[in-house]
Amino acid sequence: MSERALMALVLAAAVGSGLVGGIFFAFSSFVMSALGSLTPEKGIAAMKAINVSVINPIFMSLFLGTAVVCVLAGGGSLGWWNLISGKLVLTASFTYLVGCLGVTLVCNVPLNNQLASSAEATQTTALWHRYLDVWTAWNHVRTMASIGSALLFTAALVMI
């Protein structure tokens, strides 16, 4: 892979990671708090609607496209392994793939599925309070991983 192509991938990964981190930051800093201030029925209904509407071409292209770019950039960085920038790109890629994509698939999505399948009101109310705490905690991890990746990718670009 040419240096120019790798730099373009690293730039795209930095921007993608930063944008995804910004979306997750919004949820961590005010969206989940706002949903938690609603009655459980209204909060659950709003979160279910969000979980359906987030599966759209724009967000999914950004979220999964950044993961693909991270795989390509991480692989390309092996040619720069003797340079600090290569190590930064590989670390940034790993951070996004594990801390953002991995946590989403292993932690947040199963919670979303559990919320979507809940029907009984008393069970749902208890589930909602647990969901708010656990989902938000994992979202903090995704936020930090995405923003951390953006910072690491940017540092790599500065050092190239």
TIVO-2410 file (N, C-alpha, C; in nm, 3 decimals):
# residues 160
REC num residu      c1      c2      c3 atome chaine
REC   1      M   0.085  -0.117   0.000     N      A
REC   1      M   0.000   0.000   0.000    CA      A
REC   1      M   0.089   0.123   0.000     C      A
REC   2      S   0.054   0.219  -0.082     N      A
REC   2      S   0.135   0.340  -0.091    CA      A
REC   2      S   0.116   0.426   0.035     C      A
REC   3      E   0.216   0.510   0.061     N      A
REC   3      E   0.208   0.599   0.176    CA      A
REC   3      E   0.089   0.694   0.164     C      A
REC   4      R   0.066   0.740   0.044     N      A
REC   4      R  -0.046   0.833   0.021    CA      A
REC   4      R  -0.181   0.765   0.049     C      A
REC   5      A  -0.196   0.641   0.005     N      A
REC   5      A  -0.321   0.566   0.029    CA      A
REC   5      A  -0.341   0.542   0.178     C      A
REC   6      L  -0.233   0.506   0.246     N      A
REC   6      L  -0.242   0.482   0.390    CA      A
REC   6      L  -0.277   0.611   0.464     C      A
REC   7      M  -0.219   0.721   0.424     N      A
REC   7      M  -0.251   0.850   0.488    CA      A
REC   7      M  -0.398   0.885   0.467     C      A
REC   8      A  -0.451   0.856   0.349     N      A
REC   8      A  -0.594   0.882   0.322    CA      A
REC   8      A  -0.682   0.794   0.410     C      A
REC   9      L  -0.642   0.669   0.428     N      A
REC   9      L  -0.717   0.579   0.516    CA      A
REC   9      L  -0.712   0.627   0.661     C      A
REC  10      V  -0.595   0.669   0.705     N      A
REC  10      V  -0.580   0.717   0.843    CA      A
REC  10      V  -0.664   0.843   0.865     C      A
REC  11      L  -0.664   0.931   0.768     N      A
REC  11      L  -0.748   1.051   0.779    CA      A
REC  11      L  -0.895   1.014   0.785     C      A
REC  12      A  -0.938   0.924   0.698     N      A
REC  12      A  -1.078   0.880   0.699    CA      A
REC  12      A  -1.114   0.813   0.831     C      A
REC  13      A  -1.022   0.733   0.884     N      A
REC  13      A  -1.046   0.665   1.012    CA      A
REC  13      A  -1.054   0.766   1.127     C      A
REC  14      A  -0.969   0.870   1.121     N      A
REC  14      A  -0.973   0.974   1.226    CA      A
REC  14      A  -1.106   1.047   1.224     C      A
REC  15      V  -1.150   1.085   1.106     N      A
REC  15      V  -1.277   1.158   1.094    CA      A
REC  15      V  -1.394   1.067   1.133     C      A
REC  16      G  -1.395   0.946   1.081     N      A
REC  16      G  -1.503   0.852   1.114    CA      A
REC  16      G  -1.511   0.822   1.263     C      A
REC  17      S  -1.397   0.794   1.323     N      A
REC  17      S  -1.394   0.766   1.468    CA      A
REC  17      S  -1.443   0.886   1.548     C      A
REC  18      G  -1.401   1.005   1.506     N      A
REC  18      G  -1.444   1.126   1.577    CA      A
REC  18      G  -1.593   1.149   1.565     C      A
REC  19      L  -1.648   1.129   1.446     N      A
REC  19      L  -1.792   1.146   1.427    CA      A
REC  19      L  -1.872   1.045   1.509     C      A
REC  20      V  -1.831   0.919   1.504     N      A
REC  20      V  -1.900   0.816   1.582    CA      A
REC  20      V  -1.888   0.848   1.732     C      A
REC  21      G  -1.769   0.889   1.774     N      A
REC  21      G  -1.750   0.927   1.914    CA      A
REC  21      G  -1.840   1.042   1.955     C      A
REC  22      G  -1.860   1.137   1.865     N      A
REC  22      G  -1.949   1.250   1.894    CA      A
REC  22      G  -2.093   1.207   1.911     C      A
REC  23      I  -2.136   1.113   1.828     N      A
REC  23      I  -2.273   1.061   1.841    CA      A
REC  23      I  -2.288   0.991   1.976     C      A
REC  24      F  -2.193   0.906   2.010     N      A
REC  24      F  -2.200   0.836   2.139    CA      A
REC  24      F  -2.188   0.932   2.256     C      A
REC  25      F  -2.106   1.037   2.241     N      A
REC  25      F  -2.093   1.138   2.345    CA      A
REC  25      F  -2.227   1.205   2.374     C      A
REC  26      A  -2.303   1.233   2.269     N      A
REC  26      A  -2.435   1.295   2.288    CA      A
REC  26      A  -2.524   1.205   2.373     C      A
REC  27      F  -2.521   1.075   2.346     N      A
REC  27      F  -2.602   0.984   2.427    CA      A
REC  27      F  -2.554   0.980   2.571     C      A
REC  28      S  -2.424   0.975   2.590     N      A
REC  28      S  -2.369   0.969   2.726    CA      A
REC  28      S  -2.392   1.098   2.804     C      A
REC  29      S  -2.387   1.211   2.735     N      A
REC  29      S  -2.391   1.337   2.808    CA      A
REC  29      S  -2.532   1.393   2.829     C      A
REC  30      F  -2.628   1.362   2.741     N      A
REC  30      F  -2.761   1.417   2.766    CA      A
REC  30      F  -2.879   1.334   2.716     C      A
REC  31      V  -2.865   1.254   2.612     N      A
REC  31      V  -2.980   1.181   2.559    CA      A
REC  31      V  -3.032   1.080   2.661     C      A
REC  32      M  -2.944   0.998   2.717     N      A
REC  32      M  -2.990   0.896   2.811    CA      A
REC  32      M  -3.046   0.958   2.938     C      A
REC  33      S  -2.988   1.068   2.981     N      A
REC  33      S  -3.040   1.139   3.097    CA      A
REC  33      S  -3.182   1.190   3.070     C      A
REC  34      A  -3.202   1.244   2.952     N      A
REC  34      A  -3.335   1.293   2.916    CA      A
REC  34      A  -3.436   1.178   2.909     C      A
REC  35      L  -3.395   1.066   2.850     N      A
REC  35      L  -3.485   0.951   2.844    CA      A
REC  35      L  -3.515   0.898   2.984     C      A
REC  36      G  -3.416   0.902   3.072     N      A
REC  36      G  -3.435   0.858   3.209    CA      A
REC  36      G  -3.528   0.947   3.290     C      A
REC  37      S  -3.543   1.071   3.247     N      A
REC  37      S  -3.632   1.162   3.320    CA      A
REC  37      S  -3.779   1.143   3.281     C      A
REC  38      L  -3.803   1.067   3.176     N      A
REC  38      L  -3.940   1.036   3.134    CA      A
REC  38      L  -3.995   0.919   3.215     C      A
REC  39      T  -4.124   0.900   3.210     N      A
REC  39      T  -4.180   0.780   3.271    CA      A
REC  39      T  -4.119   0.660   3.199     C      A
REC  40      P  -4.108   0.546   3.266     N      A
REC  40      P  -4.049   0.429   3.199    CA      A
REC  40      P  -4.117   0.396   3.066     C      A
REC  41      E  -4.248   0.406   3.061     N      A
REC  41      E  -4.319   0.372   2.938    CA      A
REC  41      E  -4.276   0.465   2.823     C      A
REC  42      K  -4.269   0.594   2.852     N      A
REC  42      K  -4.230   0.690   2.748    CA      A
REC  42      K  -4.081   0.677   2.713     C      A
REC  43      G  -3.998   0.657   2.814     N      A
REC  43      G  -3.855   0.639   2.788    CA      A
REC  43      G  -3.827   0.516   2.705     C      A
REC  44      I  -3.894   0.407   2.739     N      A
REC  44      I  -3.878   0.283   2.663    CA      A
REC  44      I  -3.924   0.301   2.520     C      A
REC  45      A  -4.040   0.364   2.503     N      A
REC  45      A  -4.092   0.386   2.367    CA      A
REC  45      A  -3.995   0.471   2.285     C      A
REC  46      A  -3.939   0.575   2.346     N      A
REC  46      A  -3.845   0.661   2.275    CA      A
REC  46      A  -3.718   0.584   2.239     C      A
REC  47      M  -3.665   0.506   2.333     N      A
REC  47      M  -3.543   0.431   2.306    CA      A
REC  47      M  -3.565   0.324   2.201     C      A
REC  48      K  -3.681   0.259   2.205     N      A
REC  48      K  -3.712   0.160   2.102    CA      A
REC  48      K  -3.716   0.228   1.964     C      A
REC  49      A  -3.774   0.346   1.958     N      A
REC  49      A  -3.780   0.419   1.830    CA      A
REC  49      A  -3.640   0.458   1.783     C      A
REC  50      I  -3.555   0.500   1.876     N      A
REC  50      I  -3.416   0.534   1.842    CA      A
REC  50      I  -3.344   0.411   1.788     C      A
REC  51      N  -3.362   0.297   1.857     N      A
REC  51      N  -3.294   0.174   1.817    CA      A
REC  51      N  -3.337   0.126   1.679     C      A
REC  52      V  -3.458   0.157   1.639     N      A
REC  52      V  -3.504   0.122   1.504    CA      A
REC  52      V  -3.449   0.223   1.403     C      A
REC  53      S  -3.460   0.351   1.436     N      A
REC  53      S  -3.421   0.453   1.339    CA      A
REC  53      S  -3.270   0.464   1.318     C      A
REC  54      V  -3.190   0.415   1.413     N      A
REC  54      V  -3.044   0.422   1.397    CA      A
REC  54      V  -2.995   0.326   1.289     C      A
REC  55      I  -3.076   0.226   1.258     N      A
REC  55      I  -3.039   0.133   1.151    CA      A
REC  55      I  -3.079   0.198   1.019     C      A
REC  56      N  -2.995   0.289   0.975     N      A
REC  56      N  -3.019   0.362   0.850    CA      A
REC  56      N  -2.887   0.369   0.773     C      A
REC  57      P  -2.895   0.394   0.643     N      A
REC  57      P  -2.772   0.392   0.561    CA      A
REC  57      P  -2.666   0.492   0.605     C      A
REC  58      I  -2.706   0.608   0.651     N      A
REC  58      I  -2.606   0.709   0.687    CA      A
REC  58      I  -2.527   0.665   0.811     C      A
REC  59      F  -2.598   0.633   0.919     N      A
REC  59      F  -2.527   0.594   1.041    CA      A
REC  59      F  -2.451   0.463   1.022     C      A
REC  60      M  -2.516   0.364   0.961     N      A
REC  60      M  -2.450   0.234   0.947    CA      A
REC  60      M  -2.328   0.243   0.857     C      A
REC  61      S  -2.334   0.327   0.752     N      A
REC  61      S  -2.216   0.346   0.667    CA      A
REC  61      S  -2.102   0.408   0.745     C      A
REC  62      L  -2.135   0.506   0.828     N      A
REC  62      L  -2.033   0.571   0.911    CA      A
REC  62      L  -1.976   0.473   1.013     C      A
REC  63      F  -2.062   0.407   1.087     N      A
REC  63      F  -2.020   0.318   1.196    CA      A
REC  63      F  -1.943   0.197   1.143     C      A
REC  64      L  -2.000   0.126   1.047     N      A
REC  64      L  -1.935   0.007   0.994    CA      A
REC  64      L  -1.826   0.042   0.893     C      A
REC  65      G  -1.846   0.150   0.818     N      A
REC  65      G  -1.744   0.194   0.723    CA      A
REC  65      G  -1.616   0.232   0.795     C      A
REC  66      T  -1.628   0.297   0.911     N      A
REC  66      T  -1.509   0.330   0.989    CA      A
REC  66      T  -1.439   0.203   1.035     C      A
REC  67      A  -1.515   0.101   1.070     N      A
REC  67      A  -1.454  -0.026   1.110    CA      A
REC  67      A  -1.375  -0.087   0.994     C      A
REC  68      V  -1.432  -0.084   0.874     N      A
REC  68      V  -1.361  -0.136   0.756    CA      A
REC  68      V  -1.233  -0.056   0.731     C      A
REC  69      V  -1.243   0.076   0.739     N      A
REC  69      V  -1.126   0.161   0.720    CA      A
REC  69      V  -1.020   0.130   0.827     C      A
REC  70      C  -1.064   0.104   0.949     N      A
REC  70      C  -0.969   0.070   1.056    CA      A
REC  70      C  -0.896  -0.061   1.025     C      A
REC  71      V  -0.967  -0.159   0.973     N      A
REC  71      V  -0.902  -0.286   0.935    CA      A
REC  71      V  -0.798  -0.261   0.827     C      A
REC  72      L  -0.835  -0.183   0.725     N      A
REC  72      L  -0.742  -0.155   0.616    CA      A
REC  72      L  -0.622  -0.072   0.664     C      A
REC  73      A  -0.650   0.031   0.744     N      A
REC  73      A  -0.540   0.115   0.795    CA      A
REC  73      A  -0.451   0.036   0.890     C      A
REC  74      G  -0.512  -0.045   0.975     N      A
REC  74      G  -0.432  -0.127   1.067    CA      A
REC  74      G  -0.342  -0.224   0.992     C      A
REC  75      G  -0.397  -0.286   0.888     N      A
REC  75      G  -0.315  -0.375   0.806    CA      A
REC  75      G  -0.205  -0.300   0.733     C      A
REC  76      G  -0.238  -0.185   0.679     N      A
REC  76      G  -0.139  -0.103   0.609    CA      A
REC  76      G  -0.030  -0.051   0.700     C      A
REC  77      S  -0.065  -0.032   0.827     N      A
REC  77      S   0.033   0.023   0.921    CA      A
REC  77      S   0.146  -0.075   0.951     C      A
REC  78      L   0.126  -0.201   0.921     N      A
REC  78      L   0.232  -0.299   0.947    CA      A
REC  78      L   0.357  -0.268   0.866     C      A
REC  79      G   0.339  -0.202   0.751     N      A
REC  79      G   0.454  -0.158   0.672    CA      A
REC  79      G   0.530  -0.045   0.737     C      A
REC  80      W   0.470   0.021   0.834     N      A
REC  80      W   0.532   0.131   0.909    CA      A
REC  80      W   0.567   0.088   1.051     C      A
REC  81      W   0.570  -0.041   1.075     N      A
REC  81      W   0.584  -0.090   1.212    CA      A
REC  81      W   0.707  -0.035   1.284     C      A
REC  82      N   0.812  -0.006   1.211     N      A
REC  82      N   0.934   0.047   1.274    CA      A
REC  82      N   0.919   0.194   1.313     C      A
REC  83      L   0.810   0.259   1.270     N      A
REC  83      L   0.785   0.400   1.303    CA      A
REC  83      L   0.677   0.410   1.411     C      A
REC  84      I   0.685   0.513   1.491     N      A
REC  84      I   0.583   0.535   1.594    CA      A
REC  84      I   0.446   0.553   1.531     C      A
REC  85      S   0.439   0.617   1.414     N      A
REC  85      S   0.310   0.638   1.348    CA      A
REC  85      S   0.242   0.505   1.313     C      A
REC  86      G   0.319   0.405   1.275     N      A
REC  86      G   0.262   0.274   1.246    CA      A
REC  86      G   0.201   0.211   1.370     C      A
REC  87      K   0.270   0.224   1.481     N      A
REC  87      K   0.218   0.170   1.607    CA      A
REC  87      K   0.092   0.246   1.651     C      A
REC  88      L   0.091   0.376   1.629     N      A
REC  88      L  -0.027   0.456   1.664    CA      A
REC  88      L  -0.148   0.415   1.580     C      A
REC  89      V  -0.128   0.394   1.450     N      A
REC  89      V  -0.239   0.354   1.362    CA      A
REC  89      V  -0.292   0.217   1.403     C      A
REC  90      L  -0.203   0.125   1.430     N      A
REC  90      L  -0.247  -0.009   1.471    CA      A
REC  90      L  -0.323  -0.002   1.604     C      A
REC  91      T  -0.273   0.075   1.699     N      A
REC  91      T  -0.340   0.090   1.828    CA      A
REC  91      T  -0.476   0.158   1.811     C      A
REC  92      A  -0.483   0.262   1.729     N      A
REC  92      A  -0.609   0.331   1.704    CA      A
REC  92      A  -0.711   0.238   1.640     C      A
REC  93      S  -0.666   0.159   1.544     N      A
REC  93      S  -0.756   0.066   1.476    CA      A
REC  93      S  -0.810  -0.038   1.574     C      A
REC  94      F  -0.722  -0.094   1.653     N      A
REC  94      F  -0.762  -0.194   1.752    CA      A
REC  94      F  -0.859  -0.133   1.854     C      A
REC  95      T  -0.832  -0.011   1.896     N      A
REC  95      T  -0.917   0.056   1.994    CA      A
REC  95      T  -1.059   0.075   1.940     C      A
REC  96      Y  -1.071   0.118   1.816     N      A
REC  96      Y  -1.203   0.136   1.756    CA      A
REC  96      Y  -1.273   0.001   1.740     C      A
REC  97      L  -1.202  -0.095   1.685     N      A
REC  97      L  -1.264  -0.224   1.656    CA      A
REC  97      L  -1.310  -0.296   1.781     C      A
REC  98      V  -1.231  -0.292   1.887     N      A
REC  98      V  -1.268  -0.361   2.010    CA      A
REC  98      V  -1.357  -0.274   2.099     C      A
REC  99      G  -1.313  -0.150   2.122     N      A
REC  99      G  -1.382  -0.064   2.218    CA      A
REC  99      G  -1.510  -0.003   2.167     C      A
REC 100      C  -1.524   0.009   2.037     N      A
REC 100      C  -1.645   0.068   1.979    CA      A
REC 100      C  -1.732  -0.041   1.915     C      A
REC 101      L  -1.683  -0.103   1.810     N      A
REC 101      L  -1.760  -0.205   1.740    CA      A
REC 101      L  -1.785  -0.327   1.829     C      A
REC 102      G  -1.680  -0.377   1.892     N      A
REC 102      G  -1.694  -0.495   1.977    CA      A
REC 102      G  -1.789  -0.474   2.093     C      A
REC 103      V  -1.774  -0.363   2.163     N      A
REC 103      V  -1.862  -0.334   2.277    CA      A
REC 103      V  -2.006  -0.317   2.229     C      A
REC 104      T  -2.025  -0.254   2.114     N      A
REC 104      T  -2.160  -0.239   2.060    CA      A
REC 104      T  -2.225  -0.375   2.037     C      A
REC 105      L  -2.151  -0.464   1.971     N      A
REC 105      L  -2.207  -0.595   1.937    CA      A
REC 105      L  -2.227  -0.686   2.057     C      A
REC 106      V  -2.136  -0.680   2.153     N      A
REC 106      V  -2.140  -0.772   2.267    CA      A
REC 106      V  -2.224  -0.717   2.383     C      A
REC 107      C  -2.230  -0.587   2.397     N      A
REC 107      C  -2.295  -0.528   2.515    CA      A
REC 107      C  -2.422  -0.449   2.481     C      A
REC 108      N  -2.411  -0.347   2.397     N      A
REC 108      N  -2.524  -0.257   2.374    CA      A
REC 108      N  -2.635  -0.321   2.291     C      A
REC 109      V  -2.601  -0.390   2.183     N      A
REC 109      V  -2.704  -0.451   2.099    CA      A
REC 109      V  -2.785  -0.556   2.175     C      A
REC 110      P  -2.723  -0.647   2.252     N      A
REC 110      P  -2.806  -0.741   2.329    CA      A
REC 110      P  -2.902  -0.671   2.427     C      A
REC 111      L  -2.856  -0.561   2.488     N      A
REC 111      L  -2.945  -0.486   2.576    CA      A
REC 111      L  -3.061  -0.425   2.495     C      A
REC 112      N  -3.030  -0.373   2.376     N      A
REC 112      N  -3.135  -0.319   2.290    CA      A
REC 112      N  -3.236  -0.427   2.251     C      A
REC 113      N  -3.186  -0.545   2.219     N      A
REC 113      N  -3.273  -0.657   2.183    CA      A
REC 113      N  -3.361  -0.699   2.300     C      A
REC 114      Q  -3.302  -0.700   2.419     N      A
REC 114      Q  -3.378  -0.735   2.539    CA      A
REC 114      Q  -3.488  -0.632   2.563     C      A
REC 115      L  -3.457  -0.506   2.547     N      A
REC 115      L  -3.557  -0.401   2.564    CA      A
REC 115      L  -3.667  -0.413   2.459     C      A
REC 116      A  -3.629  -0.441   2.336     N      A
REC 116      A  -3.726  -0.453   2.227    CA      A
REC 116      A  -3.823  -0.568   2.248     C      A
REC 117      S  -3.777  -0.675   2.310     N      A
REC 117      S  -3.863  -0.793   2.328    CA      A
REC 117      S  -3.942  -0.790   2.458     C      A
REC 118      S  -3.919  -0.690   2.541     N      A
REC 118      S  -3.992  -0.683   2.668    CA      A
REC 118      S  -4.134  -0.634   2.643     C      A
REC 119      A  -4.228  -0.694   2.715     N      A
REC 119      A  -4.368  -0.658   2.692    CA      A
REC 119      A  -4.443  -0.628   2.822     C      A
REC 120      E  -4.417  -0.707   2.924     N      A
REC 120      E  -4.492  -0.692   3.049    CA      A
REC 120      E  -4.450  -0.564   3.121     C      A
REC 121      A  -4.546  -0.482   3.161     N      A
REC 121      A  -4.517  -0.349   3.216    CA      A
REC 121      A  -4.431  -0.353   3.342     C      A
REC 122      T  -4.461  -0.442   3.437     N      A
REC 122      T  -4.382  -0.443   3.561    CA      A
REC 122      T  -4.241  -0.491   3.534     C      A
REC 123      Q  -4.227  -0.590   3.451     N      A
REC 123      Q  -4.095  -0.640   3.414    CA      A
REC 123      Q  -4.019  -0.534   3.335     C      A
REC 124      T  -4.089  -0.464   3.248     N      A
REC 124      T  -4.027  -0.364   3.163    CA      A
REC 124      T  -3.974  -0.246   3.244     C      A
REC 125      T  -4.048  -0.206   3.347     N      A
REC 125      T  -4.004  -0.093   3.430    CA      A
REC 125      T  -3.873  -0.127   3.500     C      A
REC 126      A  -3.863  -0.247   3.557     N      A
REC 126      A  -3.738  -0.289   3.623    CA      A
REC 126      A  -3.626  -0.299   3.521     C      A
REC 127      L  -3.658  -0.355   3.405     N      A
REC 127      L  -3.559  -0.367   3.299    CA      A
REC 127      L  -3.510  -0.230   3.255     C      A
REC 128      W  -3.599  -0.131   3.245     N      A
REC 128      W  -3.564   0.003   3.200    CA      A
REC 128      W  -3.460   0.067   3.291     C      A
REC 129      H  -3.478   0.056   3.422     N      A
REC 129      H  -3.383   0.118   3.514    CA      A
REC 129      H  -3.246   0.051   3.504     C      A
REC 130      R  -3.244  -0.080   3.490     N      A
REC 130      R  -3.118  -0.152   3.472    CA      A
REC 130      R  -3.057  -0.115   3.336     C      A
REC 131      Y  -3.141  -0.111   3.233     N      A
REC 131      Y  -3.097  -0.077   3.098    CA      A
REC 131      Y  -3.028   0.059   3.096     C      A
REC 132      L  -3.091   0.159   3.157     N      A
REC 132      L  -3.033   0.294   3.158    CA      A
REC 132      L  -2.892   0.293   3.216     C      A
REC 133      D  -2.875   0.223   3.328     N      A
REC 133      D  -2.744   0.220   3.394    CA      A
REC 133      D  -2.641   0.142   3.313     C      A
REC 134      V  -2.674   0.021   3.274     N      A
REC 134      V  -2.577  -0.067   3.208    CA      A
REC 134      V  -2.548  -0.019   3.065     C      A
REC 135      W  -2.653   0.014   2.990     N      A
REC 135      W  -2.633   0.060   2.853    CA      A
REC 135      W  -2.548   0.186   2.850     C      A
REC 136      T  -2.577   0.279   2.941     N      A
REC 136      T  -2.502   0.404   2.943    CA      A
REC 136      T  -2.356   0.381   2.983     C      A
REC 137      A  -2.332   0.292   3.077     N      A
REC 137      A  -2.194   0.262   3.116    CA      A
REC 137      A  -2.115   0.209   2.997     C      A
REC 138      W  -2.174   0.116   2.923     N      A
REC 138      W  -2.106   0.064   2.804    CA      A
REC 138      W  -2.094   0.170   2.696     C      A
REC 139      N  -2.191   0.259   2.690     N      A
REC 139      N  -2.181   0.367   2.592    CA      A
REC 139      N  -2.066   0.461   2.624     C      A
REC 140      H  -2.038   0.482   2.754     N      A
REC 140      H  -1.921   0.561   2.792    CA      A
REC 140      H  -1.794   0.497   2.737     C      A
REC 141      V  -1.787   0.364   2.744     N      A
REC 141      V  -1.670   0.293   2.691    CA      A
REC 141      V  -1.659   0.316   2.540     C      A
REC 142      R  -1.772   0.304   2.469     N      A
REC 142      R  -1.770   0.326   2.324    CA      A
REC 142      R  -1.729   0.469   2.290     C      A
REC 143      T  -1.777   0.563   2.370     N      A
REC 143      T  -1.743   0.704   2.348    CA      A
REC 143      T  -1.594   0.726   2.362     C      A
REC 144      M  -1.538   0.677   2.473     N      A
REC 144      M  -1.394   0.695   2.498    CA      A
REC 144      M  -1.310   0.623   2.393     C      A
REC 145      A  -1.353   0.504   2.353     N      A
REC 145      A  -1.277   0.429   2.252    CA      A
REC 145      A  -1.278   0.501   2.118     C      A
REC 146      S  -1.393   0.550   2.076     N      A
REC 146      S  -1.403   0.618   1.947    CA      A
REC 146      S  -1.323   0.747   1.945     C      A
REC 147      I  -1.338   0.827   2.049     N      A
REC 147      I  -1.264   0.954   2.056    CA      A
REC 147      I  -1.115   0.927   2.074     C      A
REC 148      G  -1.081   0.828   2.154     N      A
REC 148      G  -0.941   0.790   2.169    CA      A
REC 148      G  -0.880   0.747   2.037     C      A
REC 149      S  -0.955   0.671   1.958     N      A
REC 149      S  -0.908   0.629   1.826    CA      A
REC 149      S  -0.884   0.750   1.737     C      A
REC 150      A  -0.979   0.844   1.738     N      A
REC 150      A  -0.964   0.965   1.656    CA      A
REC 150      A  -0.837   1.039   1.695     C      A
REC 151      L  -0.810   1.050   1.824     N      A
REC 151      L  -0.690   1.119   1.871    CA      A
REC 151      L  -0.563   1.045   1.829     C      A
REC 152      L  -0.564   0.913   1.841     N      A
REC 152      L  -0.447   0.833   1.802    CA      A
REC 152      L  -0.423   0.841   1.651     C      A
REC 153      F  -0.530   0.833   1.571     N      A
REC 153      F  -0.514   0.846   1.427    CA      A
REC 153      F  -0.458   0.985   1.392     C      A
REC 154      T  -0.508   1.087   1.460     N      A
REC 154      T  -0.460   1.223   1.434    CA      A
REC 154      T  -0.313   1.237   1.472     C      A
REC 155      A  -0.276   1.179   1.585     N      A
REC 155      A  -0.135   1.183   1.627    CA      A
REC 155      A  -0.047   1.113   1.523     C      A
REC 156      A  -0.095   1.003   1.468     N      A
REC 156      A  -0.018   0.932   1.365    CA      A
REC 156      A  -0.001   1.020   1.242     C      A
REC 157      L  -0.105   1.092   1.203     N      A
REC 157      L  -0.095   1.180   1.086    CA      A
REC 157      L   0.006   1.292   1.110     C      A
REC 158      V   0.010   1.344   1.230     N      A
REC 158      V   0.105   1.450   1.264    CA      A
REC 158      V   0.248   1.400   1.256     C      A
REC 159      M   0.266   1.272   1.290     N      A
REC 159      M   0.403   1.218   1.295    CA      A
REC 159      M   0.452   1.164   1.162     C      A
REC 160      I   0.364   1.153   1.064     N      A
REC 160      I   0.405   1.096   0.935    CA      A
REC 160      I   0.494   1.197   0.862     C      A
***
